[in-house]
Amino acid sequence: MARLGALPCQLVLPQDAAELNQPKASDILEPLEDGANMEDDRTCCICLDTSACSKLPCGHQYHVACLESWFEQRPSCPTCGHFYGDRMGSMLDGTMSWSSSKFRLAGHSCPTLVLHFSFSSGSQGGQDYDGRSQHAYLPDNEEGKKLLAMFQLAFRRRVLFSLSPSLTTQRLHPTFAIHLKTSMTGGPARHGYPDEQYFNSAMEELRNAGISLEAATPVAIGLNASLASRIRQKCGFVLSQIESKLLMASLIILWITPQGRATFFPCFSILIVLGLPPKPGVAWSAVLFFTYFGTTTPRADDEEQQAEFSFVMMSIILISWLFALLKVLLTPRCSCFNRIQRKTRAAIQVPHVKTLLTILVLLLASGYETRAGRIALALCSIHLLLICICIPCPSFRTGSISSFGEPLENEMEEVLRQVGANPEHGLNSCNVFVDASQRVFDEMKEEHWALYASTPSLQGRADMKAILQDFLRSVERPLRCRASGVIHEMLENEKRWASEGYVVFYHLYALSSVLYELQTALANELLDYPLAGPPVMRLSRRAFGDIRSLSQVLSIRDHNISDRAHEYRALAVSAFSSCFASGGYTRSMQRYMMQGFPSGTSNYVKKLIDDLLSAVGIDQPDVIPTLRSRILAAGKAQGLEALGQVLQIFLHDSVVDAFAYGSQPLGALAPRGLPVSAWLRQQCPIEGQVRLVPHPDLFLAGATPRGPLVRIFDHCPSRALQKVALRRELQSLLRPYLNIERARQLLGFELTSDVATNTLDAVV
């Protein structure tokens, strides 16, 4: 039986559908009394013949054959509707998962059960319907566990949700057939807690749907944890707090011994080489660094030890060149090699492996012969013992154990093929998917928190008020109202579009502003992109020419130390996973909202502008410096270099897994970061970074018959920007040097027979 607190327990329809008890009419019918008055009405309620010979417990009379035929469709009384058997609903296939969270619901002192429901979009009876992803909450007490058991059975019997029109779009989507609490606070008016009547009202709704506690309890999953499981959870929590400190203490104590220092550097060098990209320059730098420190540390004057050290260093050099050779031989078909390297790098980060490697270094160094070495070895042994006790441990750093899911090799290509922008008519963006708001909301107030409690950024987030207050204290007083209003506006957008099947991400920038505005001006000039639309993050199709899947983008990242490499930056952009996410840093993303995320230097931005001008055919050496200076001056006049800006990007859940992945800082794949939709569902509250691939064919294309796949909102917390005027000014600077047809061709939007046949008639 699955336990709460481990990886989320899950039910998946149809594979976990309940076995229904569907009785026959003959099992329920009771014979009419033979001695009854013959004048009594014995009319069969189905065929209306007056010779009925049996009745249901509810008292209505029928022929056995008539009711047998009726029960084959629905085991209920045709007259009063009383149900005899297990009721089966028409809910869509989907998943229900749940786990325990330390956050507390308003009015409760116990932990929280976090439920998540996910339904994919599709069609039924010739009608299209949208998918849905929704969190719900229960207190982790006896009442909450009873409701969880009954919700599980209701989900299995398909009576928990129904298919109804959306109040905003009138499109069909899954809606609650039984009331669920979607907010941790706000009370009944906001579908949240505290609500003293919720348990009784939910039990009544479940009983009306044919769900009883007696039937739900025997088949419930993960309601009670054993004593051993609870002990493992407690040990795991302690271990997660002291694991890194134990490891650091062991290494520091190891450093005290001369033998330990002599062996530590070459061993650690091997791990560095295994974890770094296979580039000779990177490997040589690591070798030289550790050789210098290794040879300058005190060591015994032992020729054998010196020989062993030299052998280790030569092995490192050999490994580095072997990696480089394999890269050359296997590129571009090196997905297997990349998977091996990513798994090796991930394994090094697992606490179990780090501890074992530390102990190995100690043994190789013979550090246990000294007092310091024995202490270090004892700490590592204690650490390893705790790990053994806590395996499998729900709280034991589950986020750091990587499971790399591999996307389909052609998933991105398949989505783009179906979207199919037709360059003969521009990119058909018009104002179809662009919905950039120019209105700044009033500042956030107390009553607004409950209103937005079900948005992705606030679900399970008990610290959002403190985060916002901390952010506003760092903002100059005249700007606080506007900065708070931007948060209000972003949450309003989330409330609307996240409920319509979109996943939200946040991209922060400052120095890149001029480049984005330049690309937007060019997109309008060349591709009829709306001049008032959101900034264009990527314009050239050439950069994406050989990219067919997200795994290829990850492969490019793995060949580089970080996401700062030019070949990776040409494809991907960094983003935060929610409005209050920290992204792996000490404070939330709002720390960067006023000044923008530090994503480069002014010289690097100048180089990118020069590259863009060359890419559209403005390649005269004497023109580019002058034109670049005038472009930068136009941006500086608007104050773009010093202003933080935010793009709120809504990517439809039908394509998000092909164009985004859960990321660590510097762009490395996060543990379980693929697919990104599953990675986000496993978190409550949502945390971390993502990397988006803003392919022009998707981010600039028009709407499909299902609707726009991308919606982008542009925010500046400091002041309103006159971006349309700036873009017109940039266009006037570019036009004398721009050949539209040539620029389109150079950017990769030339007409070809393959591209021209693509239309927007395909459904994603």
HELIX and SHEET records of a PDB file:
HELIX    1   1 ALA A   25  ILE A   28  1                                   4    
HELIX    2   2 VAL A   64  PHE A   71  1                                   8    
HELIX    3   3 GLU A  142  ARG A  156  1                                  15    
HELIX    4   4 PRO A  188  ARG A  190  5                                   3    
HELIX    5   5 TYR A  198  ASN A  208  1                                  11    
HELIX    6   6 LEU A  213  ALA A  216  1                                   4    
HELIX    7   7 THR A  217  VAL A  219  5                                   3    
HELIX    8   8 LEU A  227  ILE A  256  1                                  30    
HELIX    9   9 PRO A  258  GLY A  275  1                                  18    
HELIX   10  10 PRO A  280  THR A  296  1                                  17    
HELIX   11  11 GLU A  303  LEU A  330  1                                  28    
HELIX   12  12 SER A  335  GLN A  349  1                                  15    
HELIX   13  13 PRO A  351  ALA A  365  1                                  15    
HELIX   14  14 GLY A  367  GLU A  369  5                                   3    
HELIX   15  15 ARG A  371  ILE A  389  1                                  19    
HELIX   16  16 THR A  398  SER A  400  5                                   3    
HELIX   17  17 GLU A  411  VAL A  419  1                                   9    
HELIX   18  18 PRO A  423  HIS A  425  5                                   3    
HELIX   19  19 GLU A  446  LEU A  451  1                                   6    
HELIX   20  20 MET A  464  ARG A  473  1                                  10    
HELIX   21  21 ARG A  477  TRP A  497  1                                  21    
HELIX   22  22 ALA A  498  GLU A  500  5                                   3    
HELIX   23  23 SER A  513  LEU A  527  1                                  15    
HELIX   24  24 ARG A  542  PHE A  544  5                                   3    
HELIX   25  25 LEU A  550  ASP A  558  1                                   9    
HELIX   26  26 HIS A  566  ARG A  569  1                                   4    
HELIX   27  27 MET A  589  TYR A  592  5                                   4    
HELIX   28  28 SER A  602  ALA A  615  1                                  14    
HELIX   29  29 ILE A  624  ALA A  637  1                                  14    
HELIX   30  30 LEU A  640  ALA A  642  5                                   3    
HELIX   31  31 VAL A  656  PHE A  659  1                                   4    
HELIX   32  32 PRO A  665  GLY A  667  5                                   3    
HELIX   33  33 VAL A  676  ARG A  681  1                                   6    
HELIX   34  34 PRO A  696  PHE A  699  1                                   4    
HELIX   35  35 LYS A  723  LEU A  734  1                                  12    
HELIX   36  36 ARG A  735  TYR A  737  5                                   3    
HELIX   37  37 ILE A  740  LEU A  747  1                                   8    
HELIX   38  38 SER A  753  ALA A  756  1                                   4    
SHEET    1   A 4 CYS A   9  VAL A  12  0                                        
SHEET    2   A 4 THR A  95  SER A 101 -1                                        
SHEET    3   A 4 THR A 112  PHE A 119 -1                                        
SHEET    4   A 4 ARG A 132  PRO A 139 -1                                        
SHEET    1   B 3 GLU A  30  PRO A  31  0                                        
SHEET    2   B 3 SER A  54  LYS A  55 -1                                        
SHEET    3   B 3 GLN A  61  TYR A  62 -1                                        
SHEET    1   C 2 GLY A 122  GLN A 124  0                                        
SHEET    2   C 2 GLN A 127  TYR A 129 -1                                        
SHEET    1   D 2 PHE A 161  PRO A 165  0                                        
SHEET    2   D 2 LEU A 172  PHE A 176 -1                                        
SHEET    1   E 3 TYR A 502  TYR A 509  0                                        
SHEET    2   E 3 GLN A 645  HIS A 652 -1                                        
SHEET    3   E 3 VAL A 710  HIS A 715 -1                                        
SHEET    1   F 3 VAL A 573  PHE A 576  0                                        
SHEET    2   F 3 GLN A 689  LEU A 692 -1                                        
SHEET    3   F 3 ALA A 660  SER A 663 -1                                        
END                                                                             
